[in-house]
Amino acid sequence: MTNFEKLLGLLVLLSGLLSIYGCSRTIVLLSPADHYNLGNRFLEKEDYAKAQEHFQLIRDSYPTSEYATMSQFKLAQTQFARKHYLEAAVDFELFVEFHPAHKLAPEAYFFLALSKFKSMLTPDRDTTIAKEALIAYKKFLSIFPDHPRAQEAQKYLISVQDHLLTHELEVGMMYYRRKEYDASFNRLKPVSENAHDPELKAQAMYYVGLCLKHKKDNVEAAKAFESLVSELPDSKWTEKAISKIKHLKKK
Protein backbone atom coordinates (compact mmCIF):
# COMPACT_ATOMS: atom_id res chain seq x y z
CA MET A 1 0.00 0.00 0.00
CA THR A 2 1.40 3.40 -1.00
CA ASN A 3 1.62 6.39 1.34
CA PHE A 4 -1.07 8.07 -0.73
CA GLU A 5 -3.42 5.11 -0.27
CA LYS A 6 -2.69 5.05 3.47
CA LEU A 7 -3.45 8.76 3.70
CA LEU A 8 -6.68 8.31 1.79
CA GLY A 9 -7.61 5.47 4.11
CA LEU A 10 -7.00 7.69 7.11
CA LEU A 11 -9.08 10.42 5.51
CA VAL A 12 -12.00 8.05 4.94
CA LEU A 13 -11.76 6.80 8.55
CA LEU A 14 -11.74 10.34 9.90
CA SER A 15 -14.66 11.25 7.69
CA GLY A 16 -16.69 8.36 9.08
CA LEU A 17 -15.85 9.15 12.69
CA LEU A 18 -16.58 12.85 12.33
CA SER A 19 -19.85 12.13 10.53
CA ILE A 20 -20.98 10.18 13.57
CA TYR A 21 -20.34 13.18 15.77
CA GLY A 22 -21.88 15.64 13.33
CA CYS A 23 -18.65 17.41 12.33
CA SER A 24 -18.24 18.59 8.74
CA ARG A 25 -14.62 19.85 8.86
CA THR A 26 -13.13 16.47 8.07
CA ILE A 27 -9.90 17.20 6.31
CA VAL A 28 -8.84 20.09 8.53
CA LEU A 29 -7.33 17.50 10.91
CA LEU A 30 -4.60 16.64 8.44
CA SER A 31 -1.34 18.61 8.37
CA PRO A 32 -0.62 21.20 5.65
CA ALA A 33 1.98 18.80 4.22
CA ASP A 34 -0.60 16.01 4.04
CA HIS A 35 -3.09 18.27 2.31
CA TYR A 36 -0.42 19.44 -0.11
CA ASN A 37 0.59 15.89 -0.99
CA LEU A 38 -3.04 14.88 -1.42
CA GLY A 39 -3.69 17.91 -3.60
CA ASN A 40 -0.75 17.03 -5.82
CA ARG A 41 -1.87 13.44 -6.18
CA PHE A 42 -5.41 14.47 -7.05
CA LEU A 43 -3.99 16.96 -9.55
CA GLU A 44 -1.91 14.18 -11.15
CA LYS A 45 -5.02 11.99 -11.32
CA GLU A 46 -6.96 14.89 -12.94
CA ASP A 47 -9.40 15.00 -10.06
CA TYR A 48 -9.32 18.78 -10.14
CA ALA A 49 -12.19 19.46 -7.75
CA LYS A 50 -10.54 17.49 -4.94
CA ALA A 51 -7.13 18.95 -5.71
CA GLN A 52 -8.58 22.44 -5.51
CA GLU A 53 -10.30 21.60 -2.22
CA HIS A 54 -7.01 20.64 -0.56
CA PHE A 55 -5.02 23.59 -1.89
CA GLN A 56 -7.74 26.06 -0.92
CA LEU A 57 -7.91 24.61 2.57
CA ILE A 58 -4.16 25.10 3.06
CA ARG A 59 -4.34 28.66 1.78
CA ASP A 60 -7.34 29.57 3.93
CA SER A 61 -6.65 27.56 7.11
CA TYR A 62 -2.85 27.69 7.29
CA PRO A 63 -1.95 31.13 5.86
CA THR A 64 1.41 31.25 7.69
CA SER A 65 2.51 27.78 6.58
CA GLU A 66 5.21 27.43 3.94
CA TYR A 67 2.67 25.35 2.03
CA ALA A 68 0.20 28.25 1.77
CA THR A 69 2.27 30.06 -0.86
CA MET A 70 2.93 26.88 -2.82
CA SER A 71 -0.76 26.05 -2.66
CA GLN A 72 -1.58 29.41 -4.22
CA PHE A 73 0.62 28.40 -7.14
CA LYS A 74 -0.99 24.96 -7.28
CA LEU A 75 -4.46 26.51 -7.39
CA ALA A 76 -3.39 28.43 -10.47
CA GLN A 77 -1.94 25.23 -11.95
CA THR A 78 -5.21 23.44 -11.27
CA GLN A 79 -7.15 26.12 -13.15
CA PHE A 80 -4.70 25.80 -16.03
CA ALA A 81 -5.05 22.01 -16.07
CA ARG A 82 -8.83 22.45 -16.22
CA LYS A 83 -8.34 24.72 -19.25
CA HIS A 84 -9.79 27.65 -17.31
CA TYR A 85 -7.09 29.83 -18.80
CA LEU A 86 -8.44 33.26 -17.93
CA GLU A 87 -8.91 32.22 -14.29
CA ALA A 88 -5.44 30.67 -14.28
CA ALA A 89 -3.94 33.90 -15.63
CA VAL A 90 -5.53 35.85 -12.79
CA ASP A 91 -4.18 33.40 -10.20
CA PHE A 92 -0.66 33.35 -11.65
CA GLU A 93 -0.68 37.14 -11.84
CA LEU A 94 -1.63 37.36 -8.16
CA PHE A 95 1.14 34.93 -7.30
CA VAL A 96 3.89 36.94 -9.00
CA GLU A 97 2.48 40.15 -7.56
CA PHE A 98 2.64 38.94 -3.97
CA HIS A 99 5.56 36.51 -4.24
CA PRO A 100 7.95 37.94 -6.87
CA ALA A 101 11.04 36.44 -5.21
CA HIS A 102 9.61 32.99 -4.54
CA LYS A 103 11.33 29.98 -6.12
CA LEU A 104 8.13 29.28 -8.07
CA ALA A 105 7.93 32.83 -9.45
CA PRO A 106 9.71 31.99 -12.75
CA GLU A 107 7.23 29.18 -13.43
CA ALA A 108 4.36 31.47 -12.45
CA TYR A 109 5.55 34.13 -14.91
CA PHE A 110 5.86 31.51 -17.65
CA PHE A 111 2.40 30.05 -17.03
CA LEU A 112 0.89 33.51 -16.73
CA ALA A 113 2.05 34.18 -20.28
CA LEU A 114 0.99 30.73 -21.46
CA SER A 115 -2.47 31.18 -19.91
CA LYS A 116 -2.84 34.42 -21.85
CA PHE A 117 -1.61 32.65 -24.99
CA LYS A 118 -4.17 29.87 -24.58
CA SER A 119 -6.91 32.49 -24.13
CA MET A 120 -6.17 34.36 -27.34
CA LEU A 121 -9.07 34.83 -29.70
CA THR A 122 -8.97 34.36 -33.47
CA PRO A 123 -7.03 37.06 -35.36
CA ASP A 124 -10.18 38.77 -36.66
CA ARG A 125 -11.46 39.36 -33.11
CA ASP A 126 -10.41 41.69 -30.31
CA THR A 127 -6.64 41.52 -29.73
CA THR A 128 -6.54 42.62 -26.08
CA ILE A 129 -5.58 39.25 -24.64
CA ALA A 130 -3.00 38.63 -27.38
CA LYS A 131 -1.38 41.97 -26.55
CA GLU A 132 -1.36 40.98 -22.86
CA ALA A 133 0.28 37.67 -23.79
CA LEU A 134 2.93 39.57 -25.76
CA ILE A 135 3.69 41.77 -22.75
CA ALA A 136 3.78 38.74 -20.44
CA TYR A 137 6.26 36.84 -22.63
CA LYS A 138 8.50 39.87 -23.04
CA LYS A 139 8.49 40.36 -19.27
CA PHE A 140 9.33 36.71 -18.61
CA LEU A 141 12.22 36.80 -21.08
CA SER A 142 13.54 40.09 -19.71
CA ILE A 143 13.52 38.86 -16.10
CA PHE A 144 14.58 35.25 -16.74
CA PRO A 145 16.61 35.26 -19.99
CA ASP A 146 18.55 32.14 -18.95
CA HIS A 147 15.58 30.16 -17.67
CA PRO A 148 15.25 26.60 -19.07
CA ARG A 149 11.91 27.63 -20.58
CA ALA A 150 13.31 30.76 -22.25
CA GLN A 151 13.67 29.13 -25.67
CA GLU A 152 10.12 27.79 -25.47
CA ALA A 153 8.89 31.22 -24.40
CA GLN A 154 10.65 32.81 -27.38
CA LYS A 155 8.77 30.49 -29.74
CA TYR A 156 5.47 31.43 -28.11
CA LEU A 157 6.42 35.11 -28.34
CA ILE A 158 6.96 34.77 -32.10
CA SER A 159 3.62 33.00 -32.41
CA VAL A 160 1.85 35.81 -30.55
CA GLN A 161 3.56 38.42 -32.72
CA ASP A 162 2.39 36.66 -35.88
CA HIS A 163 -1.09 36.31 -34.38
CA LEU A 164 -1.25 40.08 -33.96
CA LEU A 165 0.24 40.66 -37.41
CA THR A 166 -2.39 38.35 -38.90
CA HIS A 167 -4.99 40.63 -37.42
CA GLU A 168 -3.23 43.60 -39.03
CA LEU A 169 -3.21 41.74 -42.35
CA GLU A 170 -6.96 41.19 -42.13
CA VAL A 171 -7.54 44.87 -41.43
CA GLY A 172 -5.23 45.79 -44.30
CA MET A 173 -7.10 43.47 -46.64
CA MET A 174 -10.40 45.02 -45.58
CA TYR A 175 -9.08 48.47 -46.56
CA TYR A 176 -7.74 47.03 -49.80
CA ARG A 177 -11.15 45.62 -50.74
CA ARG A 178 -12.60 49.07 -50.05
CA LYS A 179 -9.97 50.53 -52.38
CA GLU A 180 -8.53 52.60 -49.52
CA TYR A 181 -4.98 51.91 -50.62
CA ASP A 182 -3.15 54.32 -48.34
CA ALA A 183 -4.82 52.84 -45.25
CA SER A 184 -4.22 49.32 -46.57
CA PHE A 185 -0.54 50.03 -47.24
CA ASN A 186 -0.04 51.45 -43.74
CA ARG A 187 -1.44 48.25 -42.20
CA LEU A 188 0.30 45.81 -44.51
CA LYS A 189 3.78 47.33 -44.60
CA PRO A 190 4.66 46.45 -40.95
CA VAL A 191 3.38 42.90 -41.57
CA SER A 192 5.61 42.54 -44.61
CA GLU A 193 8.61 43.69 -42.56
CA ASN A 194 8.04 41.88 -39.27
CA ALA A 195 6.10 38.64 -39.87
CA HIS A 196 7.93 35.41 -39.09
CA ASP A 197 5.53 33.09 -40.89
CA PRO A 198 6.65 32.94 -44.56
CA GLU A 199 3.16 32.86 -46.08
CA LEU A 200 1.92 35.67 -43.85
CA LYS A 201 4.94 37.75 -44.84
CA ALA A 202 4.58 36.86 -48.54
CA GLN A 203 0.91 37.81 -48.71
CA ALA A 204 1.61 41.14 -47.03
CA MET A 205 4.51 41.84 -49.41
CA TYR A 206 2.36 41.02 -52.43
CA TYR A 207 -0.45 43.34 -51.39
CA VAL A 208 2.00 46.09 -50.47
CA GLY A 209 3.10 45.89 -54.08
CA LEU A 210 -0.50 46.03 -55.28
CA CYS A 211 -1.24 49.05 -53.09
CA LEU A 212 1.76 50.85 -54.57
CA LYS A 213 0.64 49.89 -58.06
CA HIS A 214 -2.83 51.28 -57.43
CA LYS A 215 -1.22 54.44 -56.08
CA LYS A 216 0.60 54.72 -59.47
CA ASP A 217 4.01 54.27 -57.85
CA ASN A 218 5.13 51.62 -60.32
CA VAL A 219 8.83 51.83 -59.46
CA GLU A 220 8.26 51.05 -55.77
CA ALA A 221 5.60 48.48 -56.66
CA ALA A 222 8.12 46.63 -58.82
CA LYS A 223 10.66 46.75 -55.99
CA ALA A 224 8.11 45.28 -53.58
CA PHE A 225 7.31 42.41 -55.95
CA GLU A 226 10.99 41.79 -56.63
CA SER A 227 11.71 41.65 -52.90
CA LEU A 228 9.03 39.00 -52.54
CA VAL A 229 10.51 36.92 -55.36
CA SER A 230 14.01 37.26 -53.92
CA GLU A 231 13.19 36.60 -50.25
CA LEU A 232 10.48 33.97 -50.60
CA PRO A 233 10.92 32.20 -53.94
CA ASP A 234 8.87 29.16 -52.86
CA SER A 235 5.80 31.08 -51.76
CA LYS A 236 2.49 30.65 -53.55
CA TRP A 237 2.46 34.44 -53.91
CA THR A 238 5.74 34.52 -55.82
CA GLU A 239 4.31 33.45 -59.18
CA LYS A 240 1.71 36.22 -58.93
CA ALA A 241 4.46 38.70 -58.09
CA ILE A 242 6.48 37.63 -61.16
CA SER A 243 3.42 38.19 -63.32
CA LYS A 244 2.99 41.69 -61.88
CA ILE A 245 6.67 42.50 -62.48
CA LYS A 246 6.35 41.51 -66.15
CA HIS A 247 3.21 43.63 -66.49
CA LEU A 248 4.91 46.67 -64.91
CA LYS A 249 7.97 46.38 -67.14
CA LYS A 250 5.78 46.54 -70.23
CA LYS A 251 4.57 49.98 -69.22
N, C-alpha and C positions, 0 to 999 in steps of 0.2 A: 504494500500500500504506500503510495507516494505521500509526501508531506501535504500536498494540496488536498488529497482525498481525506487525510486525517483531519485537516482543518475544516473541510466541508462537513465531515461527520460530527465534529465538535459543534459546528454552527447549527446543524440540524437538531442535535441533542439540546442545545441551549434554547433553540426556538420552541421545542416541545415543552421544556420545563417552564419557560417564561409564559407560554400560552396558558398553562395550567393556572398560573398565578395572575393572569390578566395583564401582563406587561407586554407592550408592543415594541420597546426599544431593544430588540434582540441583539443586533450585531454591534451595539455600542460597547459590549463587554470585551470585545476583542481589542488587541493593541493596535496602534496606528500601523506598525509594521505588518501585522497580520492582514489588516484591511488592504494595505497597499499591495501585498502579495496576491491576495484574492482578486483585487481589482485588475491586476496585470494578467492573471490567469484567465479571468472572464473576458478580458480584452482580446487575448490570444485566441480564445474559443469563439470570438465574435458574438458573445452575449453582452451586448453593449449596455443594455439597461442595468444589468447587475454590476457591470464594471463601473458605470457612472454612479450607481448607488454607493459603492464603497469609496470612491474617490471624493464624492461630495461629503460623505460623512467625515472623512479625515479633515477636509478643508474646514467644515463647519464646527466639528466637535473638538478638534485638536489643532487650533490655529497656530500654536507656538511650536508644534512638532516640526522636525526637519522634513517629515513626510507631507506636511501641508502644502509647501511650495511645489514639491514634485507632483503632488496630486492635482494641483492647478494645471500643470503642464499635461498630465495624463487626461484630464477632463477635455482639454483642447484636442488631444490626440484621439480621444473617443469620438468627439464630434466629427473629426476629419475621417475617421474610419467608417462612420455612418454616412459619409458623403454629405454631411451638413456643413458645406464649406464656408458659407457666410458666417455661421455661428462659430465655426472653428477659427476663422480669421479674427473674430472679436476676442475670443479666449486667448489666442496666441498673442494678440496685440496687448491685452491686459497683462499677460505674463512678462513680456519684454519691458513694458512700462514700469512695472513694480519690481521686477527682478532683473535688471539689465546686466548685472555682473554674475548671475548664477551660471553654474556649469552647463545648464540646459538652455541658456539664452541663445547660443548659436543655432541650435536645432529649432528653437521657437521662432527665430527670425526667418529661418529657411522655410518652415512650414506655414508661417504667416504669408509669405510670398506665394507659396504653392497653393494655399487655400484661395488666395485672390485669383491666381491663375486658373484654378479649377472652376471658379465662379464666373469667368469671363463670358460675356454674351457673344453672339455671332457678330461678325464685323459690321453688318449693316444696322446694328442696334446701338444703344447708348454705350459709350466707351469709358465711362467713369471707373468701373472696376478694373478694366484693363490698364488704365493709367495708374491706378493704385498699385496694381501688381508690378508695373514697371518701376515705380518708386521703391517698392518693397525689395525687389531684386537688386536694384542699384545700391540700396542701403546695406543689404546683406553683404554684397561683394565689397563695398567700401570698408565695412567694419571687420569682415572676416575674409580677406583676400586669399589667405592660405588654408582656408577650411577644406576638409576633404570633399565637401559638397560644392565647392566653388565652381568647378568645371561644369557640373550638372546645372548649377544656377545660371551660369553664363549661357547655356543652351536654352534654358527657359526664357532668359532675358531676350535673346534673339527672337524666339518664337513670339513673345509679347510684342516686340517692336514690329515684327511683320504683321501681326494681328492688327495693330493700330494703323499701319501703312495700308493694309488691305481696305480698311475703312476709308482712308483717304482716297484710295483708288476708286472706290465705289462712288464717293462724292464727286471726284473728278470726272468720272464717266457720266454721272448725272448731268453735270454742267456741259459736258461735250454733247450729249444728246439734245440738250437745249440750245446748242450752238453758241454757248457762252464761252468762247475759246480762251479768253484771258483768265477767267475764273478756273476753267478746267486745267489750263497750263500751270497755274499757281498751286493747284492741289497735286498734280501729277509729277511735277518736276522733283520735289523732295522724295517721292516714292522711287523715281528712276535713279536717284543718287544714293539712297540709303537702304533699299530693300535687300535682304539677304537671299530670299527665295528667288531662284533664277527666273521662273515664269512670271512672278509678280513684277520683278524688275523689268523684264522684257516687255510685258504689256504696257507698263508705264512709259518706257522709252519709246515704244511705237506710237502711243497716243500723244506724247509730247511732240514727236515729229509731225503728227497730223495737225495738232493745234497750231504749230508754227506754219505749216503749209496753208492752213485756212486763214492765218493772219498775214499771208503773202510774204512771209520771210523764208523764201525758198532755200537760201544759202544755209541758214541755221537748221531748217528742216532736214536738208540733205545730211548735214553733220550729225543730227540726232539719229537718223536712220543708219548712217554708216557706223556710228558708235555701237548701235545695237548689233549689227552684223559682225563687227570686230570682237565685241565683248562676249556675245552669246550666240555663237554661230549655230548651235544645235537647237535653238529655241523654235517653237512653232511660229513665232512672230517674225523670225528672220526672213523667211521667204517673202512675206508681205512687204517687209522693209526693203528688200532688194528690188521688188517690183516698183515701189514708190521712188527709189533712187533712179531707176531707169526712166521713169516718167518725168521726174524733175530735170534730168539731164537733157531731155528732148526739148525743154522749153528754152 
